[in-house]
Amino acid sequence: VLRVVEGQIARDTLVLSGVGVHKMEIARYLAAPQPGQILVPNGLAGMGRALPGAIAAARLGRHGRVLAICGDGDFMMNVQDMETARRLGLSFTVLLWEDGGYGLIKSKQEQESGDHTPLSFGNPDWDALAGSFGWRHVDVRDLDGLQTALELAVLAAIALARGPRPEPAAGSPPAGDLAGLVARAPRAETGLLHLGEHRLLASGCAQGA
């Protein structure tokens, strides 16, 4: 998965990691063309910061593309910011690593005691969640599909960067799939790409300009 992600990191891309098992993988295996492109928090204190951090980075407008990589527990801590991103008309991508539990805490407890406290939790219906915030959910079943979804999100972000910055829309604008975003760009576009334990699911969301 990270090899696919790494192939999409351009020299003007910013990657923000949340906190969880995925953070350890990102710190060890994800490389960028130049220093300062991948921001990884230390310890557990930064849990929940990837989504609002991506919003802040997108608002600054200093990067060609902003990519946040979250765990499901990390993402759900600030899930309300899906509405913030939509309302502000921002463009960025969120990659959600789903395992249905607090995996990093589980791993540390098992290392210390050989067992762990109950750390599993249920997740929402991602399609329904995306729709409730005006986002579009797109299913991806393999790495080729993930790469295609990331490439389309990049194209949409580039088209948005070259066009005028959109004003936040009033009401509930229609959502479109990622391919439609490219065809109709420039427009505000955010994407949620979610990786399940035994499957790959990609979600895209859009707000009309």
ChimeraX commands (.cxc) that place a marker at each C-alpha (Angstrom):
marker #1 position 0.00,0.00,0.00 radius 0.5
marker #1 position 2.72,2.49,0.95 radius 0.5
marker #1 position 4.60,1.69,-2.25 radius 0.5
marker #1 position 1.54,2.83,-4.20 radius 0.5
marker #1 position 1.28,5.95,-2.04 radius 0.5
marker #1 position 4.98,6.71,-2.44 radius 0.5
marker #1 position 4.61,6.61,-6.21 radius 0.5
marker #1 position 2.09,9.46,-5.96 radius 0.5
marker #1 position 4.24,11.80,-3.84 radius 0.5
marker #1 position 5.43,14.70,-5.96 radius 0.5
marker #1 position 7.94,17.33,-4.87 radius 0.5
marker #1 position 5.13,19.66,-3.77 radius 0.5
marker #1 position 3.08,17.03,-1.89 radius 0.5
marker #1 position 2.63,17.21,1.89 radius 0.5
marker #1 position 1.84,13.99,3.81 radius 0.5
marker #1 position 0.49,14.12,7.37 radius 0.5
marker #1 position 0.34,10.96,9.46 radius 0.5
marker #1 position -2.08,10.36,12.28 radius 0.5
marker #1 position -1.30,8.13,15.28 radius 0.5
marker #1 position -1.74,4.35,15.27 radius 0.5
marker #1 position -0.10,1.23,13.86 radius 0.5
marker #1 position -0.04,2.92,10.46 radius 0.5
marker #1 position 2.22,5.65,11.89 radius 0.5
marker #1 position 4.95,3.10,12.58 radius 0.5
marker #1 position 4.75,1.79,9.01 radius 0.5
marker #1 position 4.86,5.31,7.56 radius 0.5
marker #1 position 7.86,6.28,9.67 radius 0.5
marker #1 position 9.75,3.14,8.62 radius 0.5
marker #1 position 8.81,2.66,4.98 radius 0.5
marker #1 position 7.38,5.79,3.35 radius 0.5
marker #1 position 9.92,8.02,1.60 radius 0.5
marker #1 position 9.52,11.41,-0.06 radius 0.5
marker #1 position 11.59,13.24,-2.69 radius 0.5
marker #1 position 12.81,15.83,-0.19 radius 0.5
marker #1 position 12.91,16.56,3.58 radius 0.5
marker #1 position 9.90,18.07,5.32 radius 0.5
marker #1 position 7.27,16.45,3.11 radius 0.5
marker #1 position 6.14,13.78,5.60 radius 0.5
marker #1 position 5.02,14.92,9.05 radius 0.5
marker #1 position 4.78,12.18,11.69 radius 0.5
marker #1 position 3.72,12.99,15.29 radius 0.5
marker #1 position 5.68,11.63,18.23 radius 0.5
marker #1 position 4.01,9.48,20.88 radius 0.5
marker #1 position 0.22,9.20,21.27 radius 0.5
marker #1 position -0.51,12.88,21.95 radius 0.5
marker #1 position -1.00,13.68,18.25 radius 0.5
marker #1 position -3.85,11.19,17.78 radius 0.5
marker #1 position -6.67,12.77,15.80 radius 0.5
marker #1 position -4.60,15.55,14.28 radius 0.5
marker #1 position -4.21,14.31,10.69 radius 0.5
marker #1 position -7.65,15.41,9.41 radius 0.5
marker #1 position -7.63,18.92,10.96 radius 0.5
marker #1 position -3.95,19.19,10.03 radius 0.5
marker #1 position -4.83,18.51,6.41 radius 0.5
marker #1 position -7.51,21.20,6.59 radius 0.5
marker #1 position -4.96,23.71,7.89 radius 0.5
marker #1 position -2.41,22.76,5.21 radius 0.5
marker #1 position -5.01,22.97,2.45 radius 0.5
marker #1 position -6.12,26.41,3.65 radius 0.5
marker #1 position -2.52,27.67,3.53 radius 0.5
marker #1 position -2.37,26.62,-0.13 radius 0.5
marker #1 position 1.40,26.09,-0.15 radius 0.5
marker #1 position 1.33,22.54,-1.50 radius 0.5
marker #1 position 0.25,21.03,-4.79 radius 0.5
marker #1 position -1.43,18.24,-2.86 radius 0.5
marker #1 position -2.15,17.43,0.78 radius 0.5
marker #1 position -2.49,13.78,1.85 radius 0.5
marker #1 position -3.52,12.77,5.38 radius 0.5
marker #1 position -3.02,9.15,6.44 radius 0.5
marker #1 position -5.17,8.14,9.42 radius 0.5
marker #1 position -6.18,5.07,11.35 radius 0.5
marker #1 position -9.90,4.53,11.89 radius 0.5
marker #1 position -9.69,5.41,15.59 radius 0.5
marker #1 position -7.54,8.43,14.75 radius 0.5
marker #1 position -9.95,9.59,12.03 radius 0.5
marker #1 position -13.10,9.18,14.16 radius 0.5
marker #1 position -11.70,11.48,16.87 radius 0.5
marker #1 position -12.27,14.46,14.57 radius 0.5
marker #1 position -14.75,13.06,12.05 radius 0.5
marker #1 position -16.85,16.24,12.37 radius 0.5
marker #1 position -14.15,18.04,10.39 radius 0.5
marker #1 position -15.43,16.32,7.25 radius 0.5
marker #1 position -18.11,19.01,7.37 radius 0.5
marker #1 position -15.49,21.72,7.92 radius 0.5
marker #1 position -13.55,20.67,4.81 radius 0.5
marker #1 position -16.72,20.57,2.72 radius 0.5
marker #1 position -17.96,23.95,3.97 radius 0.5
marker #1 position -14.60,25.63,3.33 radius 0.5
marker #1 position -14.31,24.15,-0.17 radius 0.5
marker #1 position -10.88,22.61,0.41 radius 0.5
marker #1 position -9.00,20.06,-1.69 radius 0.5
marker #1 position -7.04,17.22,-0.08 radius 0.5
marker #1 position -7.02,13.44,0.26 radius 0.5
marker #1 position -7.45,11.28,3.36 radius 0.5
marker #1 position -6.15,7.71,3.39 radius 0.5
marker #1 position -7.90,5.76,6.16 radius 0.5
marker #1 position -6.23,2.63,7.55 radius 0.5
marker #1 position -9.00,0.52,9.09 radius 0.5
marker #1 position -8.48,-2.33,11.57 radius 0.5
marker #1 position -11.42,-1.87,13.94 radius 0.5
marker #1 position -9.37,-1.19,17.07 radius 0.5
marker #1 position -6.62,0.76,18.79 radius 0.5
marker #1 position -3.85,-1.34,17.28 radius 0.5
marker #1 position -0.82,0.55,18.57 radius 0.5
marker #1 position -2.05,0.41,22.17 radius 0.5
marker #1 position -2.88,-3.28,21.73 radius 0.5
marker #1 position 0.62,-3.98,20.42 radius 0.5
marker #1 position 2.31,-2.17,23.31 radius 0.5
marker #1 position 0.16,-3.91,25.94 radius 0.5
marker #1 position 0.91,-7.31,24.43 radius 0.5
marker #1 position 4.63,-6.56,24.47 radius 0.5
marker #1 position 4.50,-5.70,28.16 radius 0.5
marker #1 position 2.08,-8.32,29.51 radius 0.5
marker #1 position 1.30,-10.79,26.74 radius 0.5
marker #1 position -2.36,-9.71,26.79 radius 0.5
marker #1 position -4.41,-6.58,26.18 radius 0.5
marker #1 position -7.51,-4.83,27.46 radius 0.5
marker #1 position -10.62,-4.64,25.21 radius 0.5
marker #1 position -9.58,-2.24,22.44 radius 0.5
marker #1 position -11.86,-3.13,19.53 radius 0.5
marker #1 position -14.65,-0.86,18.31 radius 0.5
marker #1 position -17.22,-0.73,15.54 radius 0.5
marker #1 position -17.01,1.62,12.59 radius 0.5
marker #1 position -19.78,3.44,10.74 radius 0.5
marker #1 position -21.11,2.58,7.33 radius 0.5
marker #1 position -18.50,4.53,5.36 radius 0.5
marker #1 position -20.79,5.06,2.39 radius 0.5
marker #1 position -23.55,6.47,4.61 radius 0.5
marker #1 position -21.05,8.60,6.54 radius 0.5
marker #1 position -19.59,10.02,3.33 radius 0.5
marker #1 position -23.06,10.78,1.97 radius 0.5
marker #1 position -24.14,12.52,5.17 radius 0.5
marker #1 position -21.34,15.06,4.73 radius 0.5
marker #1 position -21.82,15.43,0.98 radius 0.5
marker #1 position -18.90,13.13,0.16 radius 0.5
marker #1 position -19.00,10.40,-2.48 radius 0.5
marker #1 position -17.92,6.87,-1.56 radius 0.5
marker #1 position -16.02,4.88,-4.22 radius 0.5
marker #1 position -15.25,1.18,-3.78 radius 0.5
marker #1 position -11.72,-0.05,-4.62 radius 0.5
marker #1 position -10.90,-3.75,-4.31 radius 0.5
marker #1 position -7.19,-3.99,-5.10 radius 0.5
marker #1 position -3.94,-2.03,-5.31 radius 0.5
marker #1 position -4.47,-1.18,-8.96 radius 0.5
marker #1 position -7.78,0.38,-7.99 radius 0.5
marker #1 position -6.11,2.29,-5.19 radius 0.5
marker #1 position -3.49,3.65,-7.57 radius 0.5
marker #1 position -6.17,4.74,-10.04 radius 0.5
marker #1 position -8.14,6.49,-7.30 radius 0.5
marker #1 position -5.01,8.31,-6.09 radius 0.5
marker #1 position -4.08,9.34,-9.63 radius 0.5
marker #1 position -7.55,10.77,-10.26 radius 0.5
marker #1 position -7.41,12.66,-6.97 radius 0.5
marker #1 position -4.04,14.10,-8.00 radius 0.5
marker #1 position -5.42,15.23,-11.35 radius 0.5
marker #1 position -8.38,16.87,-9.66 radius 0.5
marker #1 position -6.09,18.64,-7.18 radius 0.5
marker #1 position -3.83,19.89,-10.00 radius 0.5
marker #1 position -6.80,21.18,-11.97 radius 0.5
marker #1 position -8.10,22.94,-8.87 radius 0.5
marker #1 position -4.71,24.50,-8.17 radius 0.5
marker #1 position -4.57,25.92,-11.71 radius 0.5
marker #1 position -8.07,27.33,-11.54 radius 0.5
marker #1 position -9.72,29.96,-9.32 radius 0.5
marker #1 position -10.18,29.13,-5.64 radius 0.5
marker #1 position -13.85,28.25,-5.11 radius 0.5
marker #1 position -16.12,30.03,-2.65 radius 0.5
marker #1 position -17.90,27.80,-0.10 radius 0.5
marker #1 position -21.24,26.78,-1.57 radius 0.5
marker #1 position -24.56,27.41,0.15 radius 0.5
marker #1 position -26.86,24.45,0.68 radius 0.5
marker #1 position -26.00,20.90,-0.31 radius 0.5
marker #1 position -24.14,20.73,-3.64 radius 0.5
marker #1 position -24.26,17.57,-5.75 radius 0.5
marker #1 position -21.40,15.08,-5.33 radius 0.5
marker #1 position -19.64,13.32,-8.18 radius 0.5
marker #1 position -17.24,10.43,-8.60 radius 0.5
marker #1 position -13.49,11.02,-8.88 radius 0.5
marker #1 position -13.44,10.66,-12.66 radius 0.5
marker #1 position -16.18,13.27,-12.85 radius 0.5
marker #1 position -14.13,15.58,-10.67 radius 0.5
marker #1 position -11.32,15.55,-13.21 radius 0.5
marker #1 position -13.66,16.27,-16.09 radius 0.5
marker #1 position -15.41,19.12,-14.27 radius 0.5
marker #1 position -12.42,20.62,-12.45 radius 0.5
marker #1 position -11.60,23.15,-11.15 radius 0.5
marker #1 position -13.75,22.48,-8.10 radius 0.5
marker #1 position -13.21,21.79,-4.41 radius 0.5
marker #1 position -12.40,18.12,-3.95 radius 0.5
marker #1 position -11.48,15.99,-0.98 radius 0.5
marker #1 position -11.00,12.23,-1.04 radius 0.5
marker #1 position -11.28,9.57,1.64 radius 0.5
marker #1 position -9.41,6.38,0.68 radius 0.5
marker #1 position -10.11,3.69,3.25 radius 0.5
marker #1 position -8.09,0.50,3.64 radius 0.5
marker #1 position -9.80,-2.43,5.37 radius 0.5
marker #1 position -8.02,-5.31,7.04 radius 0.5
marker #1 position -9.04,-7.78,4.32 radius 0.5
marker #1 position -10.06,-5.41,1.55 radius 0.5
marker #1 position -9.25,-2.07,-0.03 radius 0.5
marker #1 position -12.00,0.49,-0.14 radius 0.5
marker #1 position -11.56,3.98,-1.55 radius 0.5
marker #1 position -13.89,6.85,-0.91 radius 0.5
marker #1 position -13.99,10.14,-2.74 radius 0.5
marker #1 position -15.99,13.22,-1.87 radius 0.5
marker #1 position -16.70,16.46,-3.61 radius 0.5
marker #1 position -18.22,19.87,-3.15 radius 0.5
marker #1 position -19.39,21.89,-6.13 radius 0.5
marker #1 position -17.68,25.19,-6.74 radius 0.5
marker link #1:1,2 radius 0.2
marker link #1:2,3 radius 0.2
marker link #1:3,4 radius 0.2
marker link #1:4,5 radius 0.2
marker link #1:5,6 radius 0.2
marker link #1:6,7 radius 0.2
marker link #1:7,8 radius 0.2
marker link #1:8,9 radius 0.2
marker link #1:9,10 radius 0.2
marker link #1:10,11 radius 0.2
marker link #1:11,12 radius 0.2
marker link #1:12,13 radius 0.2
marker link #1:13,14 radius 0.2
marker link #1:14,15 radius 0.2
marker link #1:15,16 radius 0.2
marker link #1:16,17 radius 0.2
marker link #1:17,18 radius 0.2
marker link #1:18,19 radius 0.2
marker link #1:19,20 radius 0.2
marker link #1:20,21 radius 0.2
marker link #1:21,22 radius 0.2
marker link #1:22,23 radius 0.2
marker link #1:23,24 radius 0.2
marker link #1:24,25 radius 0.2
marker link #1:25,26 radius 0.2
marker link #1:26,27 radius 0.2
marker link #1:27,28 radius 0.2
marker link #1:28,29 radius 0.2
marker link #1:29,30 radius 0.2
marker link #1:30,31 radius 0.2
marker link #1:31,32 radius 0.2
marker link #1:32,33 radius 0.2
marker link #1:33,34 radius 0.2
marker link #1:34,35 radius 0.2
marker link #1:35,36 radius 0.2
marker link #1:36,37 radius 0.2
marker link #1:37,38 radius 0.2
marker link #1:38,39 radius 0.2
marker link #1:39,40 radius 0.2
marker link #1:40,41 radius 0.2
marker link #1:41,42 radius 0.2
marker link #1:42,43 radius 0.2
marker link #1:43,44 radius 0.2
marker link #1:44,45 radius 0.2
marker link #1:45,46 radius 0.2
marker link #1:46,47 radius 0.2
marker link #1:47,48 radius 0.2
marker link #1:48,49 radius 0.2
marker link #1:49,50 radius 0.2
marker link #1:50,51 radius 0.2
marker link #1:51,52 radius 0.2
marker link #1:52,53 radius 0.2
marker link #1:53,54 radius 0.2
marker link #1:54,55 radius 0.2
marker link #1:55,56 radius 0.2
marker link #1:56,57 radius 0.2
marker link #1:57,58 radius 0.2
marker link #1:58,59 radius 0.2
marker link #1:59,60 radius 0.2
marker link #1:60,61 radius 0.2
marker link #1:61,62 radius 0.2
marker link #1:62,63 radius 0.2
marker link #1:63,64 radius 0.2
marker link #1:64,65 radius 0.2
marker link #1:65,66 radius 0.2
marker link #1:66,67 radius 0.2
marker link #1:67,68 radius 0.2
marker link #1:68,69 radius 0.2
marker link #1:69,70 radius 0.2
marker link #1:70,71 radius 0.2
marker link #1:71,72 radius 0.2
marker link #1:72,73 radius 0.2
marker link #1:73,74 radius 0.2
marker link #1:74,75 radius 0.2
marker link #1:75,76 radius 0.2
marker link #1:76,77 radius 0.2
marker link #1:77,78 radius 0.2
marker link #1:78,79 radius 0.2
marker link #1:79,80 radius 0.2
marker link #1:80,81 radius 0.2
marker link #1:81,82 radius 0.2
marker link #1:82,83 radius 0.2
marker link #1:83,84 radius 0.2
marker link #1:84,85 radius 0.2
marker link #1:85,86 radius 0.2
marker link #1:86,87 radius 0.2
marker link #1:87,88 radius 0.2
marker link #1:88,89 radius 0.2
marker link #1:89,90 radius 0.2
marker link #1:90,91 radius 0.2
marker link #1:91,92 radius 0.2
marker link #1:92,93 radius 0.2
marker link #1:93,94 radius 0.2
marker link #1:94,95 radius 0.2
marker link #1:95,96 radius 0.2
marker link #1:96,97 radius 0.2
marker link #1:97,98 radius 0.2
marker link #1:98,99 radius 0.2
marker link #1:99,100 radius 0.2
marker link #1:100,101 radius 0.2
marker link #1:101,102 radius 0.2
marker link #1:102,103 radius 0.2
marker link #1:103,104 radius 0.2
marker link #1:104,105 radius 0.2
marker link #1:105,106 radius 0.2
marker link #1:106,107 radius 0.2
marker link #1:107,108 radius 0.2
marker link #1:108,109 radius 0.2
marker link #1:109,110 radius 0.2
marker link #1:110,111 radius 0.2
marker link #1:111,112 radius 0.2
marker link #1:112,113 radius 0.2
marker link #1:113,114 radius 0.2
marker link #1:114,115 radius 0.2
marker link #1:115,116 radius 0.2
marker link #1:116,117 radius 0.2
marker link #1:117,118 radius 0.2
marker link #1:118,119 radius 0.2
marker link #1:119,120 radius 0.2
marker link #1:120,121 radius 0.2
marker link #1:121,122 radius 0.2
marker link #1:122,123 radius 0.2
marker link #1:123,124 radius 0.2
marker link #1:124,125 radius 0.2
marker link #1:125,126 radius 0.2
marker link #1:126,127 radius 0.2
marker link #1:127,128 radius 0.2
marker link #1:128,129 radius 0.2
marker link #1:129,130 radius 0.2
marker link #1:130,131 radius 0.2
marker link #1:131,132 radius 0.2
marker link #1:132,133 radius 0.2
marker link #1:133,134 radius 0.2
marker link #1:134,135 radius 0.2
marker link #1:135,136 radius 0.2
marker link #1:136,137 radius 0.2
marker link #1:137,138 radius 0.2
marker link #1:138,139 radius 0.2
marker link #1:139,140 radius 0.2
marker link #1:140,141 radius 0.2
marker link #1:141,142 radius 0.2
marker link #1:142,143 radius 0.2
marker link #1:143,144 radius 0.2
marker link #1:144,145 radius 0.2
marker link #1:145,146 radius 0.2
marker link #1:146,147 radius 0.2
marker link #1:147,148 radius 0.2
marker link #1:148,149 radius 0.2
marker link #1:149,150 radius 0.2
marker link #1:150,151 radius 0.2
marker link #1:151,152 radius 0.2
marker link #1:152,153 radius 0.2
marker link #1:153,154 radius 0.2
marker link #1:154,155 radius 0.2
marker link #1:155,156 radius 0.2
marker link #1:156,157 radius 0.2
marker link #1:157,158 radius 0.2
marker link #1:158,159 radius 0.2
marker link #1:159,160 radius 0.2
marker link #1:160,161 radius 0.2
marker link #1:161,162 radius 0.2
marker link #1:162,163 radius 0.2
marker link #1:163,164 radius 0.2
marker link #1:164,165 radius 0.2
marker link #1:165,166 radius 0.2
marker link #1:166,167 radius 0.2
marker link #1:167,168 radius 0.2
marker link #1:168,169 radius 0.2
marker link #1:169,170 radius 0.2
marker link #1:170,171 radius 0.2
marker link #1:171,172 radius 0.2
marker link #1:172,173 radius 0.2
marker link #1:173,174 radius 0.2
marker link #1:174,175 radius 0.2
marker link #1:175,176 radius 0.2
marker link #1:176,177 radius 0.2
marker link #1:177,178 radius 0.2
marker link #1:178,179 radius 0.2
marker link #1:179,180 radius 0.2
marker link #1:180,181 radius 0.2
marker link #1:181,182 radius 0.2
marker link #1:182,183 radius 0.2
marker link #1:183,184 radius 0.2
marker link #1:184,185 radius 0.2
marker link #1:185,186 radius 0.2
marker link #1:186,187 radius 0.2
marker link #1:187,188 radius 0.2
marker link #1:188,189 radius 0.2
marker link #1:189,190 radius 0.2
marker link #1:190,191 radius 0.2
marker link #1:191,192 radius 0.2
marker link #1:192,193 radius 0.2
marker link #1:193,194 radius 0.2
marker link #1:194,195 radius 0.2
marker link #1:195,196 radius 0.2
marker link #1:196,197 radius 0.2
marker link #1:197,198 radius 0.2
marker link #1:198,199 radius 0.2
marker link #1:199,200 radius 0.2
marker link #1:200,201 radius 0.2
marker link #1:201,202 radius 0.2
marker link #1:202,203 radius 0.2
marker link #1:203,204 radius 0.2
marker link #1:204,205 radius 0.2
marker link #1:205,206 radius 0.2
marker link #1:206,207 radius 0.2
marker link #1:207,208 radius 0.2
marker link #1:208,209 radius 0.2
view
